[in-house]
Every structure is written in structure tokens, then in C-alpha cells.
Amino acid sequence: MAAWRRPMAERYPELIEALAPIELASLPTPVERMAALGAELTHGGLYVKRDDLSSAVYGGNKVRKLEFLLGEARRQGARTLVTMGGIGSNHLLATALHGRSLGMRTVGVVFPQPLTAEVRRNLDADRAAGVELVHCPHKYLLPAFVSWTLGRLAASERRRPLLIPGGGSSPLGSLGFAAAAFELAAQVRDGALPEPAEIFVPYGTGGTSVGLAVGLALCGLRSRVVAVRVIDRILANRPRMALLARGVARLLGQHGIALPTAPRLEIQPAYFGAGYGHPTPAGRGAQARFLRTEGLALEPTYTAKAAAAFTDRARKTRRPLLFWHTYNSAEMPLEATP
Ligand SMILES: Cc1ncc(COP(=O)(O)O)c(C=O)c1O
């Protein structure tokens, strides 16, 4: 299998050799200046990182984490992946599609969420990709349903399935976004954008924001990550974020890598609305504005809420801001599994 040749590998070849990630994404993703949005908001320094284009199979933010997570699955010889999320989980679909490309099947333990158009599309795509869905009546019951599923698979399969946490946000998965910071640093060096003062991402399970902030600290960019919370506070909060950041630092420490500075990361809770997956008026407004000005398609659960925070911030500062587009824009595969 081909070597992993991302910019982070040049800096930490031993780490990469030990973890053996797999190149699944089409990287680097482009950075673009949002001139039309900027004109509306009278801000000349608005940029977007087009992770929506990160893969023709299934893009968005998940594929970066899966490069490390499926690398682990391959090292362990796993044939089955078990993961979890809302019934419309982008992470579950991304895991299934990229896992399938490596000959692995996916079992998803899922809880209910509002049935938006995007959720229905993902459910159809899960079915077409051959995902086995285990329905759990409430998100707080997930741990019990996941243990039961693992027990059932252990009894029926010869090889141990690999458990991938919700959103792929283990310390290992988060390294995919630490690597993304190195990619961004190269783009700043090449003049694609100035060093952003702030980078806006949705905050769900945290691997995206935490990994990015850790990576920025490692590669010397001073940008602050603004993590726009889109799930309940009981699941996404400062102690949990700190726990994940410590986990990533510990994993790096096991490979002799120390963080030179603390990750610059803040949680923005004001755009959450009525609940996970519930569209908000501010989010709907930002979604329509991004589409009209830049032709960028967002969805209501994650990216629209981050975009609402981003546009409000753009009205208050003249410093360069980066919106990290985390939602897949590749065509959904709806054909049945061969
Ligand atoms: C489109 C999209 N953006 C952002 C996120 C949040 O990323 P994280 O879970 O790493 O915080 C998710 C997570 O599922 C997602 O699907």
C-alpha cells in the first residue's frame, strides 16, 4: 500500500511510520477567498477551506480522521467496523464508504434525530452502502447498545471488529486534523491566504476542532480555533474538550512529540438552538447567504450553525477569518452494494 505523504509526514516520519495511516482523501483541499460574501459583509479577508471536496467517494471532515482510523483497522486486520451516531450520521456514512473501499463492512449503532432532507439522504446512502443499522431509542443508551453489538459480533465473527468512537473523535482520529493544520500552514506559506486570526469549525464530537488546534500549535500558526457547538452541552463542553486534547497530547508524547504551546481553542455555544439537528433561523440565514454569494452548499446541523457564527464575527472584525467547510459535496452513492 502507498506511503502516506502529507506535509505532517515530513516533520514526524517516525510517528507516521508507527501509525501507518492510509491516503484516502484528495488533498490538499483548496483555500478560496470569499469575495462575494466579503463584499456583502464589507470584509476583504474571508476565506473558506474546501474540505467539502476532500474526496470523490465521500468528502467533508471525516475522511481526514479515517485516514488514521482505517490505518489502525488495517494494522489490526479488522474486517468489520462498528461505529455510532445519529441516524443521519455523516461519520457513519463516511466510515462505511471508505471502509468498503478497503474491503471492510460497517455496523452502525444509531439514535433518532430530526428527519431533515440530509438525514434521509444519508439513511438511503447507508442502506445502499450495505451498512447494518442497529437502532437505539435514545442517545444516552448508546453505550449499552454498542456493548451488546460488540458482544454479538465477537460471538459470530472470527476477527475482532474495530470500534470507532462517534464522529471518529478518538485521539488517533483527531490526528487527521492535526495533519490538516500542516496542510493549511503550507498554504499560508505559499500565499493562498494570510494566517487566519480565527478558524471556524462546527463542534460535535470534537476531533475536528481539537485536532486542528493541536496541529496549529505544532506547526507554529497562531490562529485560534472557534468551535461552534452543535450538540448538547452535556456531550460537548470544556472538560470533554480538554480530555480529548490531553489524549491527543499523550498519543503524540508516546512518540516523543511534545506540544510547544497550549492549543488555542474556544467553544462558541450561542448558535446551538433547540437541539442537535434542529435547524435555527440564524443557521438557515447563513446557509442561504453562503449559497447565494459563494455557491457553497451547507447543511443545517453542523455547517450552517458554524457559518452563522462566522458571518456574525465577520461583521465585528477586519482580521482574516477562515471558515472550514466540513460537509461533503460529492455526489451521494445510491447504487446498491455489488
Ligand atoms: C458535516 C460535519 N461537520 C462537522 C462535524 C463535527 O466534527 P467533530 O465531530 O469532529 O466535532 C461533523 C460531525 O459529525 C459533521 O458531520
The ligand as a MOL file (V3000), in Angstrom:
LIG
                    3D

  0  0  0     0  0            999 V3000
M  V30 BEGIN CTAB
M  V30 COUNTS 16 16 0 0 0
M  V30 BEGIN ATOM
M  V30 1 C -20.5360 17.9760 8.4010 0
M  V30 2 C -19.9280 17.8990 9.7570 0
M  V30 3 N -19.2510 18.9580 10.2150 0
M  V30 4 C -18.7020 18.9560 11.4490 0
M  V30 5 C -18.8090 17.8760 12.2860 0
M  V30 6 C -18.2530 17.9550 13.6660 0
M  V30 7 O -16.9820 17.4380 13.7640 0
M  V30 8 P -16.4980 16.8080 15.1220 0
M  V30 9 O -17.4230 15.6870 15.4460 0
M  V30 10 O -15.1250 16.3890 14.8420 0
M  V30 11 O -16.5670 17.8820 16.1750 0
M  V30 12 C -19.4820 16.7350 11.8440 0
M  V30 13 C -19.5970 15.5560 12.7340 0
M  V30 14 O -20.3010 14.6470 12.5790 0
M  V30 15 C -20.0500 16.7390 10.5430 0
M  V30 16 O -20.7310 15.6860 10.0670 0
M  V30 END ATOM
M  V30 BEGIN BOND
M  V30 1 1 1 2
M  V30 2 1 2 3
M  V30 3 2 2 15
M  V30 4 2 3 4
M  V30 5 1 4 5
M  V30 6 1 5 6
M  V30 7 2 5 12
M  V30 8 1 6 7
M  V30 9 1 7 8
M  V30 10 2 8 9
M  V30 11 1 8 10
M  V30 12 1 8 11
M  V30 13 1 12 13
M  V30 14 1 12 15
M  V30 15 2 13 14
M  V30 16 1 15 16
M  V30 END BOND
M  V30 END CTAB
M  END
